[in-house]
Amino acid sequence: MYRSFINSLRSGDVSNIYLLHGSETYLLDKAVEEMTAYLIKDFPEINLTIF
C-alpha cells in the first residue's frame, strides 16, 4: 500500500485529500515527507503547518 501511494505521488497522480493512519509511524512520517517534498517543491516560501 505504501509503495503504490509513493509511486502514484511521484507520477503526479495526486488526490485532493489524504487520510494517513496506521501503526507504522515510520511509514506515516515518510509518507508525509514525500507529500511535502512533492507538493511544495515549486513554492519554498509556503507556510506549512503539520498537526
Contact map, one row per residue, 1 for C-alpha under 8 A:
111110000000000000000000000000000000000000000000000
111111000000000000000000001000100000000000000000000
111111100000000000000000000000000000000000000000000
111111110000000000000000000000000000000000000000000
111111111000000000000000000000000000000000000000000
011111111100000000000000000000100100000000000000000
001111111110000000000000000000000000000000000000000
000111111111110000000000000000000000000000000000000
000011111111110000000000000000000010010000000000000
000001111111100000000000000000000000010000000000000
000000111111100000000000000000000000000000000000000
000000011111110000000000000000000000000000000000000
000000011111111000000000000000000000000000000000000
000000011001111100000000000000000000000000000000000
000000000000111111000000000000000000000000000000000
000000000000011111000000000000000000000000000000000
000000000000001111100000000000000000000000000000000
000000000000001111110000000000000000000000000000000
000000000000000011111000000000000000000000000000000
000000000000000001111100000100000000000000000000000
000000000000000000111110000100000000000000000000000
000000000000000000011111100100000000000000000000000
000000000000000000001111100000000000000000000000000
000000000000000000000111111100000000000000000000000
000000000000000000000111111110000000000000000000000
000000000000000000000001111111000000000000000000000
010000000000000000000001111111100000000000000000000
000000000000000000011101111111110000000000000000000
000000000000000000000000111111111000000000000000000
000000000000000000000000011111111100000000000000000
010001000000000000000000001111111110000000000000000
000000000000000000000000000111111111000000000000000
000000000000000000000000000011111111100000000000000
000001000000000000000000000001111111110000000000000
000000001000000000000000000000111111111000000000000
000000000000000000000000000000011111111110000000000
000000000000000000000000000000001111111110000000000
000000001100000000000000000000000111111110000000000
000000000000000000000000000000000011111111000000000
000000000000000000000000000000000001111111110100000
000000000000000000000000000000000001111111110000000
000000000000000000000000000000000000001111110000000
000000000000000000000000000000000000000111111100000
000000000000000000000000000000000000000111111100000
000000000000000000000000000000000000000000111110000
000000000000000000000000000000000000000100111111000
000000000000000000000000000000000000000000001111100
000000000000000000000000000000000000000000000111110
000000000000000000000000000000000000000000000011111
000000000000000000000000000000000000000000000001111
000000000000000000000000000000000000000000000000111
